[in-house]
Amino acid sequence: MNSQPFKEKSPLIIITLTFIGVYLILFILYQTVLLLSHPDFFSILTVRAVNGLFHLTGFPTTWQVVGAQGDHLAVFLDDRWIVNIVEGCNGMSIIILFIAFVWALPGGWTEKLRFSVAGVTLIWIINVVRIWILGLVYAYRPQWFDLMHRVIFPGMLYGTVILLWIYWARRVKRRWQG
């Protein structure tokens, strides 16, 4: 029996299994956080940053916890509700995918840790700016909101993650090939 095809595929299998393992661990940890706190720390951090960005740019906003379960965070501009941050808006789902991909590929621990922290920071900042812009769009050009929320900004956020993944994969490939 020829074991050559398996040997050729074994790095891909290891990468895939590592990705799934890291993803599941982070997903379970995040779901545990969500079960234990309403609202969760990541959403509070995000709404505080969005509110701070509004203030920095001259918009006197406030935020508060809303919803029967305390799982929605609302930002108000002149007593108008302009932003609603729910669990899916805080960027953690895409951040978990990003980290799982980085840690699935070969590389040193410190390099992976540095790139993960840099990438997570970039993704989170882009997400905060996304929510801030969506709030402005909702307040001043509500007819553009659905297009921005459902098409343009998801494309930008996922596009950023894909570009980071490509950068990381090329960097790892160069090291692998010598």
MDAnalysis code that builds the backbone (N, CA, C; Angstrom):
import MDAnalysis as mda
import numpy as np

u = mda.Universe.empty(534, n_residues=178, atom_resindex=np.repeat(np.arange(178), 3), trajectory=True)
u.add_TopologyAttr("name", ["N", "CA", "C"] * 178)
u.add_TopologyAttr("resid", np.arange(1, 179))
u.add_TopologyAttr("resname", ["MET", "ASN", "SER", "GLN", "PRO", "PHE", "LYS", "GLU", "LYS", "SER", "PRO", "LEU", "ILE", "ILE", "ILE", "THR", "LEU", "THR", "PHE", "ILE", "GLY", "VAL", "TYR", "LEU", "ILE", "LEU", "PHE", "ILE", "LEU", "TYR", "GLN", "THR", "VAL", "LEU", "LEU", "LEU", "SER", "HIS", "PRO", "ASP", "PHE", "PHE", "SER", "ILE", "LEU", "THR", "VAL", "ARG", "ALA", "VAL", "ASN", "GLY", "LEU", "PHE", "HIS", "LEU", "THR", "GLY", "PHE", "PRO", "THR", "THR", "TRP", "GLN", "VAL", "VAL", "GLY", "ALA", "GLN", "GLY", "ASP", "HIS", "LEU", "ALA", "VAL", "PHE", "LEU", "ASP", "ASP", "ARG", "TRP", "ILE", "VAL", "ASN", "ILE", "VAL", "GLU", "GLY", "CYS", "ASN", "GLY", "MET", "SER", "ILE", "ILE", "ILE", "LEU", "PHE", "ILE", "ALA", "PHE", "VAL", "TRP", "ALA", "LEU", "PRO", "GLY", "GLY", "TRP", "THR", "GLU", "LYS", "LEU", "ARG", "PHE", "SER", "VAL", "ALA", "GLY", "VAL", "THR", "LEU", "ILE", "TRP", "ILE", "ILE", "ASN", "VAL", "VAL", "ARG", "ILE", "TRP", "ILE", "LEU", "GLY", "LEU", "VAL", "TYR", "ALA", "TYR", "ARG", "PRO", "GLN", "TRP", "PHE", "ASP", "LEU", "MET", "HIS", "ARG", "VAL", "ILE", "PHE", "PRO", "GLY", "MET", "LEU", "TYR", "GLY", "THR", "VAL", "ILE", "LEU", "LEU", "TRP", "ILE", "TYR", "TRP", "ALA", "ARG", "ARG", "VAL", "LYS", "ARG", "ARG", "TRP", "GLN", "GLY"])
u.atoms.positions = np.array([
    [0.833, -1.171, 0.000],
    [0.000, 0.000, 0.000],
    [0.883, 1.241, 0.000],
    [0.535, 2.195, -0.821],
    [1.311, 3.420, -0.942],
    [0.764, 4.468, 0.030],
    [1.594, 4.919, 0.966],
    [1.152, 5.920, 1.941],
    [1.518, 7.333, 1.510],
    [2.079, 7.491, 0.336],
    [2.507, 8.802, -0.150],
    [1.366, 9.825, -0.214],
    [0.180, 9.476, -0.740],
    [-0.887, 10.490, -0.786],
    [-1.256, 11.017, 0.596],
    [-1.243, 10.138, 1.622],
    [-1.555, 10.598, 2.970],
    [-0.486, 11.551, 3.487],
    [0.776, 11.228, 3.231],
    [1.866, 12.097, 3.681],
    [1.783, 13.471, 3.030],
    [1.363, 13.499, 1.773],
    [1.219, 14.778, 1.081],
    [0.062, 15.590, 1.657],
    [-0.969, 14.909, 2.141],
    [-2.144, 15.590, 2.671],
    [-2.055, 15.836, 4.176],
    [-1.109, 15.227, 4.871],
    [-1.080, 15.340, 6.325],
    [-0.914, 16.769, 6.833],
    [-0.106, 17.661, 6.209],
    [-0.084, 19.046, 6.717],
    [-1.451, 19.718, 6.619],
    [-2.182, 19.457, 5.547],
    [-3.515, 20.033, 5.400],
    [-4.462, 19.492, 6.471],
    [-4.352, 18.214, 6.752],
    [-5.196, 17.609, 7.789],
    [-4.860, 18.215, 9.147],
    [-3.586, 18.371, 9.446],
    [-3.170, 18.965, 10.722],
    [-3.665, 20.406, 10.838],
    [-3.525, 21.173, 9.774],
    [-3.990, 22.560, 9.772],
    [-5.503, 22.605, 9.992],
    [-6.235, 21.756, 9.291],
    [-7.695, 21.736, 9.416],
    [-8.126, 21.350, 10.819],
    [-7.531, 20.303, 11.372],
    [-7.896, 19.868, 12.720],
    [-7.516, 20.919, 13.767],
    [-6.367, 21.566, 13.584],
    [-5.961, 22.624, 14.511],
    [-6.938, 23.786, 14.437],
    [-7.326, 24.177, 13.218],
    [-8.305, 25.251, 13.050],
    [-9.605, 24.913, 13.782],
    [-10.114, 23.721, 13.558],
    [-11.370, 23.305, 14.188],
    [-11.220, 23.290, 15.708],
    [-10.103, 22.767, 16.197],
    [-9.886, 22.706, 17.644],
    [-9.813, 24.080, 18.284],
    [-9.015, 24.976, 17.709],
    [-8.891, 26.330, 18.253],
    [-10.228, 27.049, 18.174],
    [-10.904, 26.902, 17.042],
    [-12.207, 27.543, 16.877],
    [-13.183, 27.063, 17.947],
    [-13.282, 25.758, 18.136],
    [-14.224, 25.212, 19.118],
    [-13.898, 25.679, 20.534],
    [-12.624, 25.693, 20.892],
    [-12.233, 26.145, 22.233],
    [-12.645, 27.602, 22.440],
    [-12.306, 28.458, 21.488],
    [-12.649, 29.879, 21.614],
    [-14.161, 30.096, 21.570],
    [-14.856, 29.349, 20.720],
    [-16.307, 29.466, 20.619],
    [-16.974, 29.074, 21.940],
    [-16.534, 27.971, 22.517],
    [-17.114, 27.511, 23.790],
    [-16.806, 28.505, 24.910],
    [-15.586, 29.019, 24.950],
    [-15.249, 30.032, 25.959],
    [-16.127, 31.270, 25.798],
    [-16.303, 31.716, 24.575],
    [-17.121, 32.906, 24.332],
    [-18.581, 32.652, 24.690],
    [-19.103, 31.496, 24.328],
    [-20.488, 31.173, 24.686],
    [-20.670, 31.115, 26.200],
    [-19.661, 30.653, 26.908],
    [-19.706, 30.631, 28.368],
    [-19.764, 32.046, 28.924],
    [-18.945, 32.930, 28.364],
    [-18.984, 34.340, 28.771],
    [-20.379, 34.907, 28.535],
    [-20.969, 34.596, 27.388],
    [-22.308, 35.105, 27.072],
    [-23.364, 34.584, 28.039],
    [-23.216, 33.341, 28.479],
    [-24.177, 32.779, 29.429],
    [-24.048, 33.407, 30.818],
    [-22.839, 33.804, 31.172],
    [-22.584, 34.306, 32.518],
    [-22.803, 35.799, 32.685],
    [-22.835, 36.540, 31.601],
    [-22.968, 37.995, 31.748],
    [-23.876, 38.590, 30.684],
    [-24.759, 39.483, 31.127],
    [-25.666, 40.204, 30.225],
    [-25.612, 41.670, 30.593],
    [-25.144, 42.536, 29.780],
    [-24.448, 42.270, 28.523],
    [-23.028, 41.783, 28.788],
    [-22.423, 41.242, 27.774],
    [-21.076, 40.698, 27.922],
    [-20.025, 41.806, 27.850],
    [-18.852, 41.493, 28.372],
    [-17.740, 42.439, 28.452],
    [-17.366, 43.013, 27.090],
    [-17.336, 42.166, 26.066],
    [-16.892, 42.602, 24.734],
    [-17.868, 43.610, 24.129],
    [-19.160, 43.382, 24.346],
    [-20.158, 44.324, 23.835],
    [-20.080, 45.651, 24.589],
    [-19.867, 45.605, 25.895],
    [-19.722, 46.838, 26.677],
    [-18.482, 47.603, 26.222],
    [-17.383, 46.900, 26.027],
    [-16.159, 47.542, 25.536],
    [-16.407, 48.212, 24.186],
    [-17.137, 47.533, 23.322],
    [-17.435, 48.070, 21.990],
    [-18.328, 49.298, 22.077],
    [-19.403, 49.243, 22.858],
    [-20.310, 50.389, 22.939],
    [-19.619, 51.583, 23.586],
    [-18.745, 51.345, 24.545],
    [-18.004, 52.459, 25.150],
    [-17.070, 53.110, 24.128],
    [-16.430, 52.302, 23.306],
    [-15.537, 52.853, 22.277],
    [-16.337, 53.622, 21.224],
    [-17.481, 53.083, 20.818],
    [-18.332, 53.766, 19.834],
    [-18.811, 55.089, 20.416],
    [-19.281, 55.066, 21.651],
    [-19.742, 56.286, 22.304],
    [-18.600, 57.299, 22.420],
    [-17.408, 56.827, 22.752],
    [-16.246, 57.713, 22.826],
    [-15.908, 58.331, 21.484],
    [-16.048, 57.553, 20.415],
    [-15.786, 58.074, 19.071],
    [-16.820, 59.133, 18.685],
    [-18.068, 58.912, 19.062],
    [-19.087, 59.946, 18.830],
    [-18.703, 61.237, 19.555],
    [-18.307, 61.121, 20.811],
    [-17.927, 62.311, 21.579],
    [-16.696, 62.985, 20.978],
    [-15.721, 62.191, 20.583],
    [-14.496, 62.720, 19.982],
    [-14.784, 63.526, 18.714],
    [-15.825, 63.134, 17.999],
    [-16.167, 63.802, 16.744],
    [-17.299, 64.820, 16.905],
    [-17.619, 65.172, 18.150],
    [-18.562, 66.264, 18.397],
    [-20.027, 65.889, 18.476],
    [-20.327, 64.622, 18.653],
    [-21.714, 64.188, 18.778],
    [-21.961, 63.757, 20.220],
    [-22.804, 64.500, 20.946],
    [-23.038, 64.194, 22.361],
    [-23.990, 63.004, 22.539],
    [-23.441, 61.830, 22.538],
    [-24.251, 60.622, 22.664],
    [-24.189, 60.082, 24.083],
    [-25.153, 59.235, 24.376],
    [-25.161, 58.463, 25.618],
    [-25.445, 57.018, 25.232],
    [-25.170, 56.113, 26.139],
    [-25.495, 54.718, 25.879],
    [-26.095, 54.106, 27.128],
    [-26.872, 53.050, 26.919],
    [-27.442, 52.333, 28.052],
    [-27.781, 50.905, 27.649],
    [-27.939, 50.071, 28.658],
    [-28.346, 48.685, 28.453],
    [-29.864, 48.673, 28.290],
    [-30.325, 47.986, 27.260],
    [-31.766, 47.872, 27.006],
    [-32.106, 46.418, 26.719],
    [-33.371, 46.129, 26.598],
    [-33.812, 44.773, 26.291],
    [-34.188, 44.020, 27.555],
    [-35.123, 43.114, 27.425],
    [-35.622, 42.344, 28.558],
    [-34.522, 41.526, 29.228],
    [-33.580, 41.026, 28.441],
    [-32.486, 40.216, 28.963],
    [-31.244, 41.045, 29.273],
    [-31.299, 42.333, 29.027],
    [-30.125, 43.182, 29.213],
    [-29.039, 42.874, 28.201],
    [-29.456, 42.409, 27.027],
    [-28.487, 41.964, 26.028],
    [-28.366, 42.906, 24.841],
    [-28.996, 44.051, 24.906],
    [-28.866, 45.065, 23.860],
    [-28.242, 46.302, 24.481],
    [-27.388, 46.934, 23.712],
    [-26.785, 48.188, 24.140],
    [-27.172, 49.237, 23.122],
    [-27.755, 50.311, 23.581],
    [-28.245, 51.340, 22.682],
    [-27.435, 52.608, 22.855],
    [-27.190, 53.289, 21.726],
    [-26.546, 54.597, 21.729],
    [-27.597, 55.603, 21.279],
    [-27.677, 56.694, 22.024],
    [-28.671, 57.729, 21.753],
    [-27.969, 59.030, 21.396],
    [-28.506, 59.704, 20.392],
    [-28.042, 61.034, 19.986],
    [-29.244, 61.964, 20.106],
    [-29.145, 62.943, 20.981],
    [-30.269, 63.864, 21.227],
    [-31.552, 63.082, 21.513],
    [-31.447, 62.099, 22.375],
    [-32.576, 61.246, 22.792],
    [-33.166, 60.398, 21.664],
    [-32.463, 60.311, 20.521],
    [-32.884, 59.417, 19.431],
    [-32.002, 58.180, 19.452],
    [-32.604, 57.037, 19.351],
    [-31.901, 55.761, 19.326],
    [-31.265, 55.618, 17.955],
    [-29.914, 55.619, 17.875],
    [-29.258, 55.550, 16.560],
    [-28.423, 54.288, 16.368],
    [-28.065, 53.625, 17.456],
    [-27.260, 52.403, 17.355],
    [-27.814, 51.377, 18.330],
    [-27.912, 50.148, 17.853],
    [-28.314, 49.026, 18.691],
    [-27.228, 47.962, 18.558],
    [-26.501, 47.736, 19.622],
    [-25.420, 46.743, 19.588],
    [-25.897, 45.494, 20.307],
    [-25.988, 44.418, 19.547],
    [-26.305, 43.111, 20.117],
    [-25.046, 42.256, 20.021],
    [-25.107, 41.066, 20.537],
    [-23.917, 40.205, 20.600],
    [-23.201, 40.103, 19.263],
    [-23.893, 39.951, 18.179],
    [-23.263, 39.782, 16.866],
    [-22.553, 41.016, 16.350],
    [-22.811, 42.161, 16.954],
    [-22.219, 43.414, 16.487],
    [-20.844, 43.702, 17.087],
    [-20.468, 42.974, 18.113],
    [-19.219, 43.310, 18.806],
    [-17.972, 42.773, 18.096],
    [-18.147, 42.001, 17.046],
    [-17.023, 41.525, 16.249],
    [-16.373, 40.241, 16.746],
    [-16.854, 39.686, 17.842],
    [-16.183, 38.512, 18.406],
    [-16.250, 37.287, 17.504],
    [-17.319, 37.097, 16.785],
    [-17.417, 35.920, 15.910],
    [-16.336, 35.925, 14.840],
    [-16.137, 37.064, 14.209],
    [-15.118, 37.154, 13.161],
    [-13.717, 37.139, 13.776],
    [-13.575, 37.673, 14.968],
    [-12.280, 37.645, 15.656],
    [-11.896, 36.207, 15.996],
    [-12.861, 35.416, 16.433],
    [-12.592, 34.003, 16.742],
    [-12.148, 33.260, 15.480],
    [-12.819, 33.506, 14.363],
    [-12.407, 32.883, 13.094],
    [-10.981, 33.290, 12.717],
    [-10.683, 34.571, 12.855],
    [-9.352, 35.084, 12.532],
    [-8.280, 34.391, 13.374],
    [-8.487, 34.342, 14.677],
    [-7.499, 33.727, 15.574],
    [-7.320, 32.249, 15.249],
    [-8.412, 31.548, 14.997],
    [-8.320, 30.112, 14.688],
    [-7.480, 29.874, 13.441],
    [-7.648, 30.717, 12.446],
    [-6.861, 30.565, 11.221],
    [-5.376, 30.817, 11.484],
    [-5.073, 31.884, 12.196],
    [-3.665, 32.216, 12.473],
    [-3.001, 31.084, 13.240],
    [-3.675, 30.570, 14.255],
    [-3.061, 29.535, 15.093],
    [-3.049, 28.166, 14.427],
    [-3.833, 27.971, 13.373],
    [-3.834, 26.685, 12.667],
    [-2.605, 26.524, 11.787],
    [-2.079, 27.636, 11.279],
    [-0.917, 27.555, 10.394],
    [0.369, 27.451, 11.205],
    [1.403, 26.892, 10.613],
    [2.679, 26.760, 11.318],
    [3.272, 28.126, 11.654],
    [4.087, 28.128, 12.665],
    [4.760, 29.362, 13.067],
    [5.063, 29.333, 14.549],
    [5.900, 30.258, 14.968],
    [6.263, 30.335, 16.373],
    [5.151, 30.945, 17.218],
    [5.132, 30.576, 18.488],
    [4.104, 31.053, 19.408],
    [4.121, 32.571, 19.549],
    [5.299, 33.136, 19.702],
    [5.354, 34.590, 19.901],
    [4.923, 35.340, 18.645],
    [5.323, 34.822, 17.497],
    [4.918, 35.459, 16.241],
    [3.403, 35.361, 16.050],
    [2.838, 34.203, 16.350],
    [1.381, 34.035, 16.250],
    [0.665, 34.947, 17.231],
    [1.200, 35.035, 18.430],
    [0.578, 35.882, 19.446],
    [0.615, 37.348, 19.025],
    [1.761, 37.814, 18.553],
    [1.877, 39.209, 18.095],
    [0.929, 39.497, 16.935],
    [0.903, 38.605, 15.953],
    [0.037, 38.827, 14.795],
    [-1.437, 38.753, 15.194],
    [-1.767, 37.842, 16.095],
    [-3.154, 37.737, 16.578],
    [-3.584, 39.021, 17.272],
    [-2.746, 39.520, 18.164],
    [-3.082, 40.751, 18.894],
    [-3.215, 41.925, 17.925],
    [-2.278, 42.047, 16.992],
    [-2.347, 43.141, 16.007],
    [-3.593, 43.012, 15.142],
    [-3.878, 41.810, 14.659],
    [-5.044, 41.592, 13.808],
    [-6.350, 41.821, 14.545],
    [-6.452, 41.306, 15.772],
    [-7.660, 41.499, 16.571],
    [-7.873, 42.987, 16.838],
    [-6.811, 43.699, 17.142],
    [-6.918, 45.142, 17.382],
    [-7.412, 45.861, 16.139],
    [-6.841, 45.534, 14.984],
    [-7.268, 46.159, 13.730],
    [-8.729, 45.838, 13.420],
    [-9.114, 44.583, 13.548],
    [-10.494, 44.174, 13.280],
    [-11.451, 44.901, 14.221],
    [-11.093, 44.978, 15.496],
    [-11.954, 45.625, 16.477],
    [-12.092, 47.125, 16.186],
    [-10.998, 47.780, 15.847],
    [-11.057, 49.215, 15.523],
    [-11.928, 49.446, 14.286],
    [-11.745, 48.632, 13.265],
    [-12.582, 48.761, 12.060],
    [-14.044, 48.548, 12.417],
    [-14.326, 47.597, 13.286],
    [-15.697, 47.335, 13.693],
    [-16.290, 48.518, 14.463],
    [-15.506, 49.125, 15.349],
    [-15.979, 50.293, 16.095],
    [-16.285, 51.442, 15.134],
    [-15.392, 51.683, 14.182],
    [-15.622, 52.741, 13.185],
    [-16.849, 52.405, 12.342],
    [-17.030, 51.135, 12.002],
    [-18.207, 50.677, 11.245],
    [-19.490, 51.027, 11.994],
    [-19.533, 50.711, 13.279],
    [-20.734, 50.986, 14.071],
    [-20.962, 52.492, 14.190],
    [-19.897, 53.246, 14.374],
    [-19.997, 54.699, 14.463],
    [-20.593, 55.274, 13.165],
    [-20.059, 54.835, 12.021],
    [-20.577, 55.318, 10.737],
    [-22.030, 54.890, 10.546],
    [-22.347, 53.654, 10.916],
    [-23.736, 53.208, 10.801],
    [-24.666, 54.065, 11.652],
    [-24.205, 54.474, 12.831],
    [-25.010, 55.367, 13.663],
    [-25.250, 56.702, 12.987],
    [-24.205, 57.242, 12.371],
    [-24.359, 58.508, 11.650],
    [-25.287, 58.349, 10.448],
    [-25.123, 57.244, 9.741],
    [-25.987, 56.979, 8.586],
    [-27.439, 56.850, 9.043],
    [-27.669, 56.116, 10.118],
    [-29.034, 55.933, 10.615],
    [-29.644, 57.268, 11.046],
    [-28.820, 58.133, 11.646],
    [-29.318, 59.426, 12.125],
    [-29.576, 60.412, 10.995],
    [-28.721, 60.403, 9.961],
    [-28.790, 61.453, 8.949],
    [-29.153, 60.992, 7.542],
    [-28.948, 59.745, 7.222],
    [-29.293, 59.194, 5.908],
    [-29.856, 57.772, 6.082],
    [-30.997, 57.662, 6.747],
    [-31.527, 56.318, 7.054],
    [-31.817, 55.468, 5.816],
    [-32.032, 56.087, 4.677],
    [-32.305, 55.322, 3.460],
    [-31.076, 54.516, 3.012],
    [-29.897, 54.866, 3.469],
    [-28.672, 54.147, 3.109],
    [-28.326, 53.042, 4.114],
    [-29.037, 53.004, 5.222],
    [-28.641, 52.125, 6.320],
    [-28.582, 50.650, 5.921],
    [-29.645, 50.134, 5.316],
    [-29.661, 48.699, 4.984],
    [-28.517, 48.308, 4.060],
    [-28.260, 49.103, 3.036],
    [-27.154, 48.817, 2.118],
    [-25.822, 48.817, 2.867],
    [-25.614, 49.818, 3.702],
    [-24.356, 49.917, 4.454],
    [-24.215, 48.749, 5.439],
    [-25.309, 48.444, 6.154],
    [-25.281, 47.434, 7.205],
    [-25.177, 46.020, 6.663],
    [-25.848, 45.746, 5.571],
    [-25.923, 44.370, 5.065],
    [-24.916, 44.039, 3.965],
    [-24.409, 45.056, 3.255],
    [-23.558, 44.784, 2.102],
    [-22.167, 45.409, 2.246],
    [-22.122, 46.714, 2.338],
    [-20.835, 47.406, 2.269],
    [-19.937, 47.098, 3.454],
    [-20.449, 47.271, 4.672],
    [-19.588, 47.060, 5.830],
    [-19.231, 45.602, 6.099],
    [-20.143, 44.641, 5.912],
    [-19.693, 43.254, 6.029],
    [-18.589, 42.925, 5.024],
    [-18.733, 43.458, 3.800],
    [-17.690, 43.239, 2.788],
    [-16.360, 43.820, 3.221],
    [-16.395, 45.010, 3.804],
    [-15.153, 45.642, 4.264],
    [-14.535, 44.869, 5.433],
    [-15.366, 44.460, 6.391],
    [-14.847, 43.763, 7.564],
    [-14.293, 42.387, 7.198],
    [-15.059, 41.619, 6.443],
    [-14.580, 40.301, 6.016],
    [-13.415, 40.432, 5.041],
    [-13.450, 41.451, 4.203],
    [-12.332, 41.698, 3.293],
    [-11.042, 41.968, 4.045],
    [-11.127, 42.737, 5.124],
    [-9.954, 43.002, 5.958],
    [-9.409, 41.707, 6.541],
    [-10.295, 40.868, 7.047],
    [-9.866, 39.594, 7.628],
    [-9.226, 38.709, 6.568],
    [-9.799, 38.653, 5.396],
    [-9.227, 37.838, 4.313],
    [-7.840, 38.357, 3.933],
    [-7.684, 39.673, 3.843],
    [-6.361, 40.244, 3.535],
    [-5.348, 39.906, 4.625],
    [-5.760, 39.963, 5.877],
    [-4.857, 39.572, 6.974],
    [-4.483, 38.096, 6.866],
    [-5.447, 37.246, 6.548],
    [-5.177, 35.816, 6.384],
    [-4.197, 35.576, 5.244],
    [-4.415, 36.263, 4.127],
    [-3.512, 36.099, 2.979],
    [-2.099, 36.522, 3.366],
    [-1.982, 37.658, 4.038],
    [-0.674, 38.129, 4.495],
    [-0.013, 37.084, 5.383],
    [-0.758, 36.550, 6.346],
    [-0.217, 35.566, 7.275],
    [0.185, 34.281, 6.539],
    [-0.657, 33.803, 5.632],
    [-0.366, 32.570, 4.905],
    [0.877, 32.732, 4.035],
    [1.019, 33.890, 3.385],
    [2.216, 34.127, 2.566],
    [3.466, 34.208, 3.428],
    [3.342, 34.833, 4.566],
    [4.484, 34.942, 5.476],
    [4.920, 33.565, 5.964],
    [3.943, 32.749, 6.335],
    [4.242, 31.390, 6.792],
    [4.832, 30.570, 5.649],
    [4.281, 30.715, 4.454],
    [4.760, 29.955, 3.293],
    [6.223, 30.304, 2.991],
    [6.580, 31.587, 3.032],
    [7.976, 31.990, 2.782],
    [8.915, 31.362, 3.797],
    [8.503, 31.337, 5.030],
    [9.338, 30.727, 6.064],
    [9.466, 29.232, 5.862],
    [8.357, 28.602, 5.460],
    [8.321, 27.170, 5.252],
    [9.231, 26.764, 4.112],
    [9.210, 27.572, 3.061],
    [9.999, 27.235, 1.877],
    [11.441, 27.670, 2.000],
    [11.769, 28.352, 3.059],
    [13.165, 28.709, 3.285],
    [13.459, 30.074, 2.832],
])
